Amino acid sequence: MATTEQTFGGTPRKVTAHLTQNEKLSFEISSPGKKAYRLPPLDVPEVDPSTLLGEAARESTGTLPELSEIEIIRHFTRLSTWNYAIDLGMYPLGSCTMKYNPRVNEFVSRLEGIAEAHPYQPESLSQGSLQIVKLLQDCLIEITGMDTITLQPAAGAHGEFTGILLARAYHQSKGNTRKNIIIPDSAHGTNPATAAVCGYQVINLKSNAQGGIDVAALEQMVNEDTAALMLTNPSTIGVFENQIHKIADILHAKGALLYMDGANMNALCGKTRPGDFGVDVMHLNLHKTFSTPHGGGGPGSGPVACKKILEPFLPIPVVEEGSDGQLHWNYNRPQSVGRVRAFYGNFGMFVRALAYTLANGPDGLRQTTEDAVLNANYIRKKLEDVYDLPYNTPSMHEVVFSDRRQVKNGIKTGDIAKRLIDYGFHPYTTAFPLIVPGALMIEPTESESREELDLFVDAMRQIAREADENPQLILNAPHSTRVSRLDETTAARKPILRWKAHPASTPLTPDDTPAKEW
Ligand SMILES: *Cc1c(COP(=O)(O)O)cnc(C)c1O
């Protein structure tokens, strides 16, 4: 792929042009009779599908694209060049911890005995897989300082749901039905959504001037109706909650629990442990902190670690060592909240997270945390004279600027993010957290070298200059992509998830969007 040496606004761009700007849908390049596979002659008797499937058997497969093998390979390979990925460059999407997915994780997860293991395999033949589960559990318990864990939830939000179900079951077992969950205004949107889905009223807690918990306000708020506080630490502005012990004491004094959203554990791993600072239940995102693929490559994994008091309620099954020295799944747990996912969770992600943890070891994990924090602070120092820093509390693994200085030229955080694409970077997180109007939330992670950070800093500084000298350049960005500004609201609210064949008499034209039919 040739690097384009084109310039925009006088600066060389890091981006490479897309291989093709006009890839048709596979349906549109289809021609009847083509096949991308070749099967050997049938050597067993042919069976009528309806004898196997009954009424579920379909006579027609509908219209499917028909392409040769090389056509379909080229189609998807070309499409893949439209994607941005951590394997292409820095992905500073704040709060998401888009770190490198080490190749050793992929190597280990593809070993035959692991990749081909089946969830219905008898336990006696699954001891290796069960040991992977057990060892990862033990590592995560050690890292978080908690007493026990479930690996079942399939994402961070799913972990929150599971954790709050545990809290609810705990309160119910004590005969009380507490009604409220307190959530700071800086929280990730999944926190209030989780509380509501679990049947709780959400009480909003305003952040203090440093962006942390207003401890006096919290003390006023907590009472016998409070089930829990859901707290992200470090917070979504990348600030460590330095009153965390006090906060835990306030909750515990009223019989409430402290839930920690552990999505930001990349700032704490190997340095401090939530279990030691009063947290009762928390989730981890293996696809953030523990280097498993995040985004298109998923799936995710959101283990929930908790204290002993919540152990009886853990989802079934839980892995246990029997008197025979073998590992078993225990389903006989009468107080369990039940299953939260089919089988045992996203096992392939456990393998990758364990490979990452063991490859780093305790010192490596600590170094990772220190490097992540150093990188965020390097960016903060290099950009704070050109972008507004609304909270100057020390940053942990991410830094949040605002667009206050650029807004006077009509340029908002989203515009700066679009322009960053022209410089070859994935945008940072825009307009979140909500307590910072016009937020630019930047999380480099430990994966980035000094050289890559400097390229990013140069791009951001150049954009700040453009904002003063040529705002229109930014407002029309991105200039380097196949499509420029999209209608994001319509894309989110009315996604077109299916392609429908047009009758042969009305061939597709470029203006003829199949979307109209849906
Ligand atoms: C990413 C994130 C979540 C949700 O995790 P998912 O795996 O995307 O469901 C929750 N809280 C915070 C602070 C996060 O950054």
PDBQT file of the ligand as one rigid body, heavy atoms in Angstrom, charges set to zero:
ROOT
HETATM    1  C1  LIG A 601     -16.174   0.385  28.863  1.00  0.00    +0.000 C 
HETATM    2  C2  LIG A 601     -16.834   0.809  30.099  1.00  0.00    +0.000 A 
HETATM    3  C3  LIG A 601     -17.993   0.164  30.564  1.00  0.00    +0.000 A 
HETATM    4  C4  LIG A 601     -18.754  -0.884  29.776  1.00  0.00    +0.000 C 
HETATM    5  O1  LIG A 601     -18.020  -1.971  29.358  1.00  0.00    +0.000 OA
HETATM    6  P1  LIG A 601     -18.479  -2.824  28.080  1.00  0.00    +0.000 P 
HETATM    7  O2  LIG A 601     -17.556  -3.971  28.064  1.00  0.00    +0.000 OA
HETATM    8  O3  LIG A 601     -18.344  -1.915  26.908  1.00  0.00    +0.000 OA
HETATM    9  O4  LIG A 601     -19.906  -3.236  28.296  1.00  0.00    +0.000 OA
HETATM   10  C5  LIG A 601     -18.495   0.565  31.785  1.00  0.00    +0.000 A 
HETATM   11  N1  LIG A 601     -17.927   1.554  32.488  1.00  0.00    +0.000 NA
HETATM   12  C6  LIG A 601     -16.830   2.209  32.054  1.00  0.00    +0.000 A 
HETATM   13  C7  LIG A 601     -16.228   3.297  32.893  1.00  0.00    +0.000 C 
HETATM   14  C8  LIG A 601     -16.248   1.873  30.844  1.00  0.00    +0.000 A 
HETATM   15  O5  LIG A 601     -15.178   2.527  30.396  1.00  0.00    +0.000 OA
ENDROOT
TORSDOF 0
